[in-house]
């Protein structure tokens, strides 16, 4: 569980609710038609831009990546790769057949080595799978960013609709204030939906796929080193550059490794 996402969203909602309750009545900020304009319009715009299957996939992927952190620790990966390289040099690649590395991508690379595939073929297969994985995550990011762009726009559209309705009823001055408040609610809903939900998830997906690319590249280099019979020391030198160049979780892992 990625507690940062959960804490951030809950804290953001608490701050907004506190501001509303300290300044007035919560019921004043609830308007179903305004909410329908923002949510319905955002969904419509997103479906026009992307296919239904892509949208459903992006929602599933985005929520999973936002709330569940499955990132591997690069320092631990390097140590595991060095152990497997040492074992392969002593006992041969077949000795790795029963090894469970706890990472699907890494496991596939090891299995290809055990099957006797050439290092060039192993690299090609892993590179293709890495590219497809990154492209899926980038699609999820694009869709959530599109949602974040559409929500404020439809909030403004709802506000304009409300203003037109208000101006059409100018004969009743007492209705102007409440009507203006309702019209502005759609802008509020759009801004909240974009900046507290869609855009933060899009940014988190970008961070995730950047980190995933670096981690998978590290694994590919490590697996190729094992397949070519490189010594653990040489592999450590090659993979050390990934730890030094990392950021986010990778940077923290590198700091732990050099502490």
Residue, then its C-alpha position, 0 to 999 in steps of 0.5 A: x500500500x502506498x500510504x502517501x497517496x492515501x494520506x494525501x487524498x484524505x488530508x486534502x479532503x479534510x482541509x477542504x471540508x474544514x474550510x467549508x464547515x468553518x465558513x458555512x453550511x455543507x449543504x450549500x456546496x452540494x449540487x447534483x446537476x453541477x456534479x453531473x455536468x462535471x463528471x458526465x462531461x469529463x467521461x464523455x470527453x475522455x471516451x471521445x479521445x480514447x477507446x472504451x477498453x483503453x479507458x477501463x484499463x487506465x482506470x484499473x492501472x491508475x488506481x492500482x499504481x496510485x495505491x499499491x507500490x510494487x516497486x522492487x528495491x534496486x539495491x536488493x536486485x543487484x545483490x540478488x543478481x550477484x548471488x545468481x551470477x556467482x552460482x551460475x559460474x560455479x554450477x552452471x546456468x541449469x543450477x538457477x532453474x529452481x531459483x525464485x527471484x520474486x519478480x516476474x520480469x526477472x524470473x522470465x529472464x532467468x528462465x530464458x538463460x536456463x533454457x539455453x537461449x543466446x544472450x542477444x535473444x534474451x535481451x531482445x525478448x526482455x527489451x520488447x516486454x519492457x517497452x510494452x509495459x512502459x507503453x501501457x503505463x504511459x497510456x494510463x498516464x495520458x488518460x488520467x491527464x486528459x481527465x484532469x484537463x477535461x474536468x475544469x473545462x466542463x466545470x467552466x461550461x457548467x458555470x456558463x450554463x448556470x449564468x445563462x439560466x440566472x440572467x434569464x431570471x433577472x426579474x427576481x433579484x432574490x434568486x440571483x445570489x443563490x443562482x450564482x453560487x450554484x453556477x460557481x459550484x461546477x467550477x469548484x467541482x471541476x478544479x477539485x476533481x482534476x487537482x485532487x484526483x486525476x492530475x496527481x494520479x497522472x503524475x504518480x504514473x509518470x514517476x512509476x513508469x520512469x522508475x519501472x524503466x530504470x529497474x527493468x533496464x537494471x534487470x536486463x543488464x544483470x540477466x545478460x551478465x549472468x548469461x555471459x558468465x560475468x563475475x559478480x564483481x564485474x556485474x556490480x560495477x556495471x549495475x552500480x551506475x543504475x544506483x548512482x543515477x536513480x531517483x525516488x525509491x532508486x535514489x533512496x536505495x542507492x543511499x542505503x547501499x552506500x551508507 
